[in-house]
Amino acid sequence: MEAMNPKPFVEGEAGSYYKWLPSDYPLLAQTKVAAGRLLLRPRGFALPHYADCSKFGYVLQGEDGVAGFVFPNKCNEEVVKLKKGDLIPVPTGVTSWWFNDGDSDLEIIFLGETKGAHVPGDISYFILSGPLGLLQGFSPEYVGKSYSLNEQETTTFLKSQPNGLIFTLQQSQSLPKPHKHSKLVYNIDAAVPDIGPKVGAAAVTTVTESTFPFIGQTGLTAVLEKLDANAIRSPVYVAEPSDQLIYVAKGSGKIQIVGLSKKFDVEVKVGQLILVPRYFAVGKIAGEEGLECISIITDTHPLVEELAGKTSVWEALSPEVFQISFNVTAEFEKLFRSKA
């Protein structure tokens, strides 16, 4: 088990896209989860595309992002505004484009499940236009007949866009304005945490389809954890066969993972991924600058069990079982519960 670092997939003046490759980290392929990080400079634009897995994006920075979506078998485009803290589900096969309409960088981390993808552990993108677009693979004659274009029109259609996936829009170029209200975006930063916040502790916010119905279409759950400096997040495990992929969004610290007679103690920092295999327990310790993590759990309604605190398994078990399990006295058991 190790902290995983990405490699560039696309880089340019308009922005970049980084991937964590299963060839570098085979555990991603084994557990069929994946991640990618999109950075758009001001007026940076990512061409329309679709992917072979369900995922969600979390806006790490930026206040003036714009994204457009076309859902399968739908004839309309949904355009949404994005800002820091927004959660944006992107189900399999949905066509999307992304734009930075602000004066500062827009950065989004995508976390997804790849059980139906071409390459387990990797998100494959199918671009709809430009030199990397799907139409470039068809013969010009076929394209012309499909769109009722003559030869000159077909050449214009296929060759006018010289840019790849990400490029900068000119000031004269405009995009549709976002809809004022959308059910496709949820600001997890502004949501009321499930746990905390308390000074010196962790604030944990879990988003399932119960609170944000659209995320249910991805089959995923999002978890945002914010730890103060030197704070800890008590150990938890998911009580069903669900893997957890954690992205370090801010700060640094340690993540400890334990299960099947294995234990891992990993130093983590901003921009790294950590994978928690199914049924393993995980705990977090923040560094001097605190620690913030955004995670996916590959289930719509995961059963997350605490191993410390008032809602933990040990609080639920009878005093007799606790005393026998730890070989302690009744006095210690009462002291333990008073501190939980």
Disulfide bonds with the S-S distance in Angstrom:
none
